Amino acid sequence: MYDVVIIGAGPAGISASLYAKRANLNVLVIYNGKSNLEMTEKIDNYYGFKDGIDGKELYINGIEQAKNLGVEIKKDEVFGIQNLGNTFEIRTEKEKIETKTLIIATGNKNIRPNIKGIAEFEGKGISYCAICDGFFFKNKDIAVIGNGKYALNEAKELSHIVKNITILTNGLKAPLTEFKTNDKKIKEIKGEQTVREIEFEDGEKIEVDGIFVAIGQAGAGNFAKTLGIMQSGDYINVNDKMETNIKGIYACGNATGGLLQICKAVFEGAMAGLSAVDYIRNFDKEN
Ligand SMILES: Cc1cc2nc3c(=O)[nH]c(=O)nc-3n(C[C@H](O)[C@H](O)[C@H](O)COP(=O)(O)OP(=O)(O)OC[C@H]3O[C@@H](n4cnc5c(N)ncnc54)[C@H](O)[C@@H]3O)c2cc1C
């Protein structure tokens, strides 16, 4: 059981870990895939670097700094989180982890793929959350768009409810799975009141009652939907302590929108870390 699990090792996640660790908490940072910071060639507008600094170097320095302080850091993909009441279970590619608090510092990713018809049918057969919406598709034919662990996890979740599942990779390599797969490029999603049909670029069409989008790895928006965390557009809503509407869950950095810059990610990470410290001190008194 961890006191704090932080998803993301960018400036927001690492900053949160430094404050939580220095308060003597049991802290784990999990990260996987690209950070926005890593993709930045040169940063000229962050305090303290007179000649600027390479983004990848700053990212690695942050991770090393946290490790030197004793923060546990694991490279692993998080694809599911469950609220267990007053603790949370984090499901990764390798294990299940339990924690008293959770900090979402996953940056922001656009969870909507660039496919004609997707935006039009959101909420009308297109969903981004199997746990939230799976029930509406009981005994129906559905498709899951994606080809990674996250898509397979969503399909597995749905397999207990729906009749048929096809994984659509939209031109990417099909994963090894027991589910039916189709790796053709999707041209358009069609329907009337709700989704009815998917047309591929080669002219093939398949009929579906619903589509679940699970491209790449899960991001802040996906976790928010699964856990019932309030959002505005693609961003998680937080107060000035970085608290979400779910007790014990905090969000920081690009995941919360606003100024998408390192200075804001570092500040919000610090606030989230300190808020988790406060919460844990009360949690340990009450439990
Ligand atoms: C090209 C470019 C140039 C930029 N230039 C500047 C600049 O000059 N100055 C500036 O201030 N800002 C700049 N930015 C913005 C800055 O990089 C971001 O604001 C900052 O990195 C946000 O930090 P973050 O910690 O919120 O997210 P990120 O740095 O994006 O980190 C997200 C973390 O979450 C992890 N993660 C995500 N999903 C999962 C999952 N499912 N499982 C496990 N781990 C996961 C990732 O591995 C990563 O560690 C630039 C961004 C880009 C793309």
The ligand as an SDF file (V2000), in Angstrom:
LIG
                    3D

 53 58  0  0  0  0  0  0  0  0999 V2000
    7.3860   20.8310  -28.8710 C   0  0  0  0  0  0  0  0  0  0  0  0
    7.0990   21.4000  -27.5100 C   0  0  0  0  0  0  0  0  0  0  0  0
    7.8000   22.5140  -27.0650 C   0  0  0  0  0  0  0  0  0  0  0  0
    7.5630   23.0530  -25.7800 C   0  0  0  0  0  0  0  0  0  0  0  0
    8.2990   24.1200  -25.3570 N   0  0  0  0  0  0  0  0  0  0  0  0
    8.1310   24.6100  -24.1040 C   0  0  0  0  0  0  0  0  0  0  0  0
    8.9290   25.6800  -23.6160 C   0  0  0  0  0  0  0  0  0  0  0  0
    9.7990   26.2000  -24.3070 O   0  0  0  0  0  0  0  0  0  0  0  0
    8.7030   26.1070  -22.3440 N   0  0  0  0  0  0  0  0  0  0  0  0
    7.7550   25.5560  -21.5280 C   0  0  0  0  0  0  0  0  0  0  0  0
    7.6020   26.0000  -20.3860 O   0  0  0  0  0  0  0  0  0  0  0  0
    6.9750   24.5470  -21.9810 N   0  0  0  0  0  0  0  0  0  0  0  0
    7.1440   24.0500  -23.2360 C   0  0  0  0  0  0  0  0  0  0  0  0
    6.3640   23.0020  -23.6860 N   0  0  0  0  0  0  0  0  0  0  0  0
    5.2960   22.4710  -22.7930 C   0  0  0  0  0  0  0  0  0  0  0  0
    5.8270   21.5800  -21.6690 C   0  0  0  0  0  0  0  0  0  0  0  0
    6.6400   20.5690  -22.2150 O   0  0  0  0  0  0  0  0  0  0  0  0
    4.6360   20.9950  -20.9070 C   0  0  0  0  0  0  0  0  0  0  0  0
    3.8210   22.0550  -20.4350 O   0  0  0  0  0  0  0  0  0  0  0  0
    5.0720   20.1300  -19.7230 C   0  0  0  0  0  0  0  0  0  0  0  0
    5.9420   19.0970  -20.1290 O   0  0  0  0  0  0  0  0  0  0  0  0
    3.8430   19.5520  -19.0150 C   0  0  0  0  0  0  0  0  0  0  0  0
    4.2680   18.7460  -17.9740 O   0  0  0  0  0  0  0  0  0  0  0  0
    3.3710   17.5360  -17.4060 P   0  0  0  0  0  0  0  0  0  0  0  0
    4.1910   16.9470  -16.3000 O   0  0  0  0  0  0  0  0  0  0  0  0
    2.0140   18.0410  -17.1240 O   0  0  0  0  0  0  0  0  0  0  0  0
    3.2010   16.5030  -18.6110 O   0  0  0  0  0  0  0  0  0  0  0  0
    4.3010   15.7480  -19.5020 P   0  0  0  0  0  0  0  0  0  0  0  0
    5.6240   16.4270  -19.4750 O   0  0  0  0  0  0  0  0  0  0  0  0
    3.6640   15.5450  -20.8350 O   0  0  0  0  0  0  0  0  0  0  0  0
    4.4720   14.3090  -18.7840 O   0  0  0  0  0  0  0  0  0  0  0  0
    3.4510   13.3520  -18.8190 C   0  0  0  0  0  0  0  0  0  0  0  0
    3.9460   12.0690  -18.1470 C   0  0  0  0  0  0  0  0  0  0  0  0
    2.8560   11.1420  -18.0350 O   0  0  0  0  0  0  0  0  0  0  0  0
    3.2950    9.8400  -18.4220 C   0  0  0  0  0  0  0  0  0  0  0  0
    2.0970    9.0760  -18.8390 N   0  0  0  0  0  0  0  0  0  0  0  0
    1.0560    9.4970  -19.6120 C   0  0  0  0  0  0  0  0  0  0  0  0
    0.1050    8.5330  -19.7270 N   0  0  0  0  0  0  0  0  0  0  0  0
    0.5630    7.4670  -19.0050 C   0  0  0  0  0  0  0  0  0  0  0  0
    0.0480    6.1610  -18.7330 C   0  0  0  0  0  0  0  0  0  0  0  0
   -1.1280    5.7290  -19.2150 N   0  0  0  0  0  0  0  0  0  0  0  0
    0.7980    5.3130  -17.9680 N   0  0  0  0  0  0  0  0  0  0  0  0
    1.9840    5.7170  -17.4510 C   0  0  0  0  0  0  0  0  0  0  0  0
    2.5210    6.9540  -17.6720 N   0  0  0  0  0  0  0  0  0  0  0  0
    1.8180    7.8050  -18.4400 C   0  0  0  0  0  0  0  0  0  0  0  0
    4.3300   10.1000  -19.5110 C   0  0  0  0  0  0  0  0  0  0  0  0
    5.2030    9.0090  -19.6530 O   0  0  0  0  0  0  0  0  0  0  0  0
    5.0480   11.3370  -18.9060 C   0  0  0  0  0  0  0  0  0  0  0  0
    6.0350   10.8970  -17.9910 O   0  0  0  0  0  0  0  0  0  0  0  0
    6.5890   22.4560  -24.9500 C   0  0  0  0  0  0  0  0  0  0  0  0
    5.8800   21.3160  -25.4010 C   0  0  0  0  0  0  0  0  0  0  0  0
    6.1280   20.7900  -26.6510 C   0  0  0  0  0  0  0  0  0  0  0  0
    5.3730   19.5730  -27.1080 C   0  0  0  0  0  0  0  0  0  0  0  0
  1  2  1  0
  2  3  1  0
  2 52  2  0
  3  4  2  0
  4  5  1  0
  4 50  1  0
  5  6  2  0
  6  7  1  0
  6 13  1  0
  7  8  2  0
  7  9  1  0
  9 10  1  0
 10 11  2  0
 10 12  1  0
 12 13  2  0
 13 14  1  0
 14 15  1  0
 14 50  1  0
 15 16  1  0
 16 17  1  0
 16 18  1  0
 18 19  1  0
 18 20  1  0
 20 21  1  0
 20 22  1  0
 22 23  1  0
 23 24  1  0
 24 25  2  0
 24 26  1  0
 24 27  1  0
 27 28  1  0
 28 29  2  0
 28 30  1  0
 28 31  1  0
 31 32  1  0
 32 33  1  0
 33 34  1  0
 33 48  1  0
 34 35  1  0
 35 36  1  0
 35 46  1  0
 36 37  1  0
 36 45  1  0
 37 38  2  0
 38 39  1  0
 39 40  1  0
 39 45  2  0
 40 41  1  0
 40 42  2  0
 42 43  1  0
 43 44  2  0
 44 45  1  0
 46 47  1  0
 46 48  1  0
 48 49  1  0
 50 51  2  0
 51 52  1  0
 52 53  1  0
M  END
$$$$
